Amino acid sequence: MNRQSLKFNVQSSKLKNFLNFQFLILLFTIYCLLFTLSGCGGAPAQKPSNAHIMASEYSQKAAKAVEKGDNEKALSYYMEALKINRSIENTEGIAVNLINMAAIYQKKGDILKARELIEIALSMPDISAEARSEAAYEQAKIYLKEKDTVKAKEWIDKSLSLYKGPLEGARLNLTGRIAFAEGKYDEALATADTALKRNRENKQKTEEANSLRLVAEIKAQKGDYKGSREFYLRALDIDKELGNSRKIAMNLRGLGALSLNNGYFQDAINFYMRAYEVSKNAGDTEDALKALELLSDAYKKSGNEKKAEEVLKEKNDLKKK
């Protein structure tokens, strides 16, 4: 594996993934509303309490902040939701918010804090199989980030054994990523194909795009330029349909790396420039900085040292803001 390919794989792994926040909020909302149904059929329904409504609203605000890449605001909203849930001893709501917060801390690189929150959630005795499965899934992601594929596999298997449901494809995506990290490319590709089918069956468009992107990464590693490009473009189409700027930029960076590795320097430059514009206009400074770094590298490899230096200066200027 050459240096650029390794860089491509590491960047792609770091960017993945992810947690389906909308599902967790739905799970929490359903739980919050269960108390409205009492006893046997025909019993009168009660209105949700103000506390349950407020907690749900904070969780929804947090999810929207996550979509915009504002992790600090998302953490603040999740903390407010967590306080409310703790004040009324809503164990399911507590667990869901802990899991959501752990996902953000993991993205920020604070693995210790992420694991601490997940272990608290897993230690709670009275949470649903769905929430426990989600916690196990998040634990698997943490171990994968630490490159402990054995434990990552144990936890993703545990997640699948607890609950599959509409997010089975998301679990299978992570299973495929674990195999990919172990260099088991054929196994990873077969798992990604299965995940793609499940996500289509369950109408999980976000995870369908994740499956397509995973297939693209595997095909790139196997040297299949045309196949990889095709799957990246298919993932890009879905993420554009969903309006997910972060994933759009991720696909464009993947296409840039693919082009660069195969000697298509101008294509790589174009893809990285597009990724930068998407991230910049979405207000995602972190990903904009990544795109500029990659763009500078593409210019350098194309022989345009002057342009490479200009882009690096632009990156440093953005970093200071």
C-alpha positions as CSV (number, residue, x, y, z in Angstrom):
1,M,0.0,0.0,0.0
2,N,1.5,3.3,-1.0
3,R,1.6,6.4,1.2
4,Q,-1.2,8.2,-0.6
5,S,-3.5,5.2,-0.5
6,L,-2.9,4.8,3.3
7,K,-3.7,8.5,3.7
8,F,-6.9,8.1,1.7
9,N,-8.1,5.2,3.9
10,V,-7.3,6.9,7.2
11,Q,-9.1,10.1,6.1
12,S,-12.1,8.1,4.9
13,S,-12.4,6.1,8.1
14,K,-12.2,9.2,10.2
15,L,-14.9,10.8,8.3
16,K,-17.4,8.1,8.4
17,N,-19.8,7.6,10.2
18,F,-21.5,7.8,11.9
19,L,-24.6,7.8,14.2
20,N,-28.2,8.1,13.0
21,F,-29.3,11.0,15.2
22,Q,-32.8,11.1,13.7
23,F,-33.4,7.5,14.7
24,L,-32.3,8.1,18.3
25,I,-34.5,11.1,18.6
26,L,-37.4,9.1,17.2
27,L,-36.6,6.3,19.7
28,F,-36.6,8.8,22.6
29,T,-39.8,10.5,21.4
30,I,-41.6,7.2,21.2
31,Y,-40.5,6.3,24.6
32,C,-41.6,9.7,26.0
33,L,-45.0,9.2,24.6
34,L,-45.5,5.6,25.7
35,F,-46.8,6.8,29.0
36,T,-49.8,8.4,27.2
37,L,-51.2,4.8,26.8
38,S,-52.3,3.3,30.1
39,G,-53.4,-0.2,31.0
40,C,-55.6,-2.1,28.5
41,G,-57.1,-0.9,25.3
42,G,-59.7,1.9,25.6
43,A,-58.0,3.7,28.5
44,P,-57.9,7.4,28.0
45,A,-54.7,8.9,26.8
46,Q,-52.8,11.5,28.7
47,K,-50.9,14.5,27.3
48,P,-47.1,14.4,27.5
49,S,-45.7,16.4,30.4
50,N,-44.0,19.7,29.8
51,A,-40.7,18.1,30.9
52,H,-41.0,15.3,28.3
53,I,-41.8,17.9,25.6
54,M,-38.9,20.2,26.5
55,A,-36.4,17.3,26.6
56,S,-37.6,16.2,23.2
57,E,-37.3,19.7,21.8
58,Y,-33.8,20.1,23.0
59,S,-32.8,16.8,21.4
60,Q,-34.3,17.9,18.1
61,K,-32.4,21.2,18.3
62,A,-29.2,19.2,19.0
63,A,-29.7,16.9,16.0
64,K,-30.1,20.0,13.7
65,A,-26.9,21.4,15.1
66,V,-25.1,18.2,14.4
67,E,-26.3,18.3,10.8
68,K,-24.8,21.8,10.5
69,G,-21.5,20.6,12.0
70,D,-22.0,22.8,15.1
71,N,-20.8,20.2,17.7
72,E,-20.5,22.6,20.6
73,K,-24.1,23.8,20.2
74,A,-25.3,20.2,19.8
75,L,-23.5,19.2,23.1
76,S,-25.1,22.1,24.9
77,Y,-28.6,21.1,23.7
78,Y,-28.1,17.5,24.5
79,M,-26.9,18.5,28.0
80,E,-30.1,20.4,28.6
81,A,-32.1,17.4,27.5
82,L,-30.1,15.2,29.7
83,K,-30.7,17.4,32.8
84,I,-34.4,17.4,32.2
85,N,-34.5,13.6,31.8
86,R,-32.5,13.1,34.9
87,S,-34.9,15.4,36.8
88,I,-37.8,13.1,36.0
89,E,-35.8,9.8,36.1
90,N,-36.5,9.1,32.4
91,T,-33.9,6.3,32.0
92,E,-34.5,5.8,28.3
93,G,-34.1,9.5,27.6
94,I,-31.0,9.6,29.8
95,A,-29.4,6.7,27.9
96,V,-30.3,8.1,24.4
97,N,-28.8,11.5,25.2
98,L,-25.6,9.9,26.7
99,I,-25.2,8.0,23.4
100,N,-25.7,11.0,21.3
101,M,-23.2,13.0,23.3
102,A,-20.7,10.1,23.1
103,A,-21.0,10.2,19.3
104,I,-20.1,13.9,19.3
105,Y,-17.2,13.5,21.7
106,Q,-15.8,10.7,19.5
107,K,-16.0,12.9,16.4
108,K,-14.1,15.6,18.4
109,G,-11.4,13.1,19.2
110,D,-12.2,12.8,22.9
111,I,-12.3,9.0,23.1
112,L,-12.1,8.8,26.8
113,K,-15.1,11.0,27.3
114,A,-17.0,9.1,24.6
115,R,-16.3,5.8,26.2
116,E,-17.2,7.1,29.7
117,L,-20.7,8.1,28.5
118,I,-21.2,4.9,26.6
119,E,-20.3,2.8,29.6
120,I,-22.7,4.8,31.8
121,A,-25.5,4.1,29.2
122,L,-24.6,0.4,29.1
123,S,-24.7,0.1,32.9
124,M,-28.3,1.3,33.1
125,P,-30.5,-1.7,33.7
126,D,-33.9,-0.4,32.5
127,I,-33.3,0.7,28.9
128,S,-34.7,-0.8,25.8
129,A,-33.0,-3.3,23.5
130,E,-32.9,-0.6,20.8
131,A,-31.0,1.9,23.0
132,R,-28.6,-0.8,24.3
133,S,-28.0,-1.9,20.7
134,E,-27.2,1.7,19.8
135,A,-24.8,2.0,22.7
136,A,-23.0,-1.2,21.7
137,Y,-22.8,0.1,18.1
138,E,-21.2,3.3,19.4
139,Q,-18.8,1.3,21.5
140,A,-17.8,-0.7,18.4
141,K,-17.1,2.6,16.6
142,I,-14.8,3.7,19.4
143,Y,-12.8,0.4,19.3
144,L,-12.5,0.7,15.5
145,K,-11.1,4.2,15.9
146,E,-8.6,2.8,18.3
147,K,-7.7,0.1,15.7
148,D,-8.8,-2.7,18.0
149,T,-10.8,-4.6,15.4
150,V,-11.2,-7.7,17.5
151,K,-13.2,-5.8,20.2
152,A,-14.9,-3.7,17.5
153,K,-16.2,-6.9,16.0
154,E,-17.4,-8.2,19.3
155,W,-19.4,-5.1,20.0
156,I,-21.0,-4.8,16.6
157,D,-22.0,-8.5,16.8
158,K,-23.5,-7.7,20.2
159,S,-25.4,-4.7,18.7
160,L,-26.9,-6.9,16.0
161,S,-27.9,-9.6,18.5
162,L,-29.7,-7.0,20.7
163,Y,-31.7,-5.4,17.9
164,K,-31.6,-5.1,14.2
165,G,-34.6,-3.1,13.1
166,P,-34.4,-0.4,10.4
167,L,-30.8,0.4,11.2
168,E,-29.5,-3.2,10.5
169,G,-27.8,-1.8,7.4
170,A,-25.9,0.8,9.5
171,R,-24.5,-2.0,11.7
172,L,-23.6,-4.0,8.6
173,N,-21.8,-0.9,7.2
174,L,-19.7,-0.8,10.4
175,T,-19.1,-4.6,10.1
176,G,-17.8,-4.0,6.6
177,R,-15.6,-1.2,7.8
178,I,-14.0,-3.5,10.4
179,A,-13.3,-6.1,7.7
180,F,-11.9,-3.3,5.5
181,A,-9.6,-2.2,8.3
182,E,-8.3,-5.8,8.7
183,G,-7.5,-5.9,5.0
184,K,-10.2,-8.4,4.3
185,Y,-11.4,-6.6,1.1
186,D,-13.5,-9.4,-0.4
187,E,-15.3,-9.9,2.9
188,A,-15.7,-6.2,3.4
189,L,-17.2,-5.8,-0.1
190,A,-19.7,-8.7,0.4
191,T,-20.8,-7.1,3.7
192,A,-21.1,-3.7,2.1
193,D,-23.3,-5.2,-0.6
194,T,-25.6,-6.8,1.9
195,A,-25.7,-3.5,3.9
196,L,-26.7,-1.7,0.7
197,K,-29.6,-4.1,0.1
198,R,-30.8,-3.8,3.7
199,N,-30.7,0.0,3.6
200,R,-32.7,0.1,0.4
201,E,-35.3,-2.3,1.8
202,N,-35.6,-0.2,5.0
203,K,-35.6,3.1,3.0
204,Q,-32.6,4.4,4.9
205,K,-31.2,6.8,2.4
206,T,-28.4,8.2,4.5
207,E,-27.1,4.7,5.3
208,E,-27.6,3.7,1.6
209,A,-25.2,6.5,0.7
210,N,-22.8,5.3,3.4
211,S,-22.9,1.8,1.9
212,L,-22.2,3.2,-1.6
213,R,-19.3,5.2,-0.2
214,L,-17.9,2.1,1.6
215,V,-18.0,0.1,-1.6
216,A,-16.3,3.0,-3.4
217,E,-13.5,3.0,-0.9
218,I,-13.0,-0.8,-1.1
219,K,-13.0,-0.7,-4.9
220,A,-10.4,2.1,-4.8
221,Q,-8.2,0.0,-2.5
222,K,-8.5,-2.9,-4.9
223,G,-7.4,-0.7,-7.8
224,D,-10.8,-0.5,-9.5
225,Y,-10.8,3.2,-10.5
226,K,-14.0,3.1,-12.7
227,G,-16.0,1.1,-10.2
228,S,-14.9,3.3,-7.3
229,R,-15.8,6.5,-9.2
230,E,-19.2,5.1,-10.1
231,F,-20.1,4.3,-6.5
232,Y,-18.8,7.7,-5.2
233,L,-20.9,9.5,-7.7
234,R,-24.0,7.4,-6.7
235,A,-23.4,8.3,-3.1
236,L,-22.9,11.9,-4.1
237,D,-26.3,12.0,-5.9
238,I,-28.1,10.7,-2.8
239,D,-26.4,13.1,-0.4
240,K,-27.2,16.0,-2.7
241,E,-30.8,14.8,-2.7
242,L,-30.7,14.7,1.1
243,G,-29.0,18.1,1.3
244,N,-26.2,16.8,3.5
245,S,-23.3,19.2,3.0
246,R,-20.9,17.3,5.1
247,K,-21.4,14.0,3.2
248,I,-21.3,15.8,-0.1
249,A,-17.9,17.2,0.8
250,M,-16.8,13.8,2.0
251,N,-17.7,12.2,-1.4
252,L,-15.9,15.0,-3.3
253,R,-12.8,14.5,-1.2
254,G,-13.0,10.8,-1.9
255,L,-13.2,11.4,-5.6
256,G,-10.3,13.8,-5.3
257,A,-8.1,11.2,-3.6
258,L,-9.2,8.6,-6.1
259,S,-8.3,10.9,-9.0
260,L,-5.0,11.9,-7.4
261,N,-4.0,8.2,-6.8
262,N,-4.6,7.4,-10.5
263,G,-2.7,10.4,-11.9
264,Y,-5.7,12.6,-12.8
265,F,-4.3,15.7,-11.2
266,Q,-6.7,18.3,-12.7
267,D,-9.7,16.2,-11.7
268,A,-8.3,15.9,-8.2
269,I,-7.9,19.7,-8.0
270,N,-11.4,20.2,-9.2
271,F,-13.0,17.8,-6.8
272,Y,-11.0,19.3,-3.8
273,M,-12.0,22.8,-4.8
274,R,-15.7,21.7,-4.9
275,A,-15.3,20.1,-1.5
276,Y,-13.8,23.3,-0.1
277,E,-16.6,25.4,-1.5
278,V,-19.3,23.1,-0.1
279,S,-17.7,23.0,3.4
280,K,-17.0,26.7,3.5
281,N,-20.5,27.7,2.5
282,A,-22.0,25.2,5.0
283,G,-20.0,26.9,7.7
284,D,-17.9,23.7,8.4
285,T,-14.5,25.2,9.0
286,E,-12.9,21.8,10.0
287,D,-13.8,20.1,6.7
288,A,-12.9,23.3,4.8
289,L,-9.4,23.2,6.2
290,K,-9.1,19.5,5.3
291,A,-10.1,20.3,1.7
292,L,-7.6,23.1,1.4
293,E,-4.8,20.9,2.7
294,L,-5.7,18.2,0.2
295,L,-6.0,20.8,-2.6
296,S,-2.5,22.1,-1.8
297,D,-1.1,18.6,-2.0
298,A,-2.8,18.0,-5.3
299,Y,-1.3,21.2,-6.7
300,K,2.1,20.2,-5.4
301,K,1.9,16.8,-7.0
302,S,0.8,18.3,-10.3
303,G,3.9,20.4,-10.3
304,N,2.3,23.8,-9.4
305,E,4.3,24.7,-6.3
306,K,3.2,28.3,-6.4
307,K,-0.5,27.5,-6.3
308,A,0.2,24.9,-3.6
309,E,1.8,27.6,-1.4
310,E,-1.1,30.0,-2.1
311,V,-3.7,27.4,-1.0
312,L,-1.6,26.7,2.2
313,K,-1.6,30.4,3.0
314,E,-5.4,30.5,2.5
315,K,-5.7,27.5,4.9
316,N,-3.6,29.3,7.5
317,D,-5.6,32.5,7.2
318,L,-8.9,30.5,7.6
319,K,-7.4,28.7,10.7
320,K,-6.7,32.1,12.4
321,K,-10.3,33.2,12.0
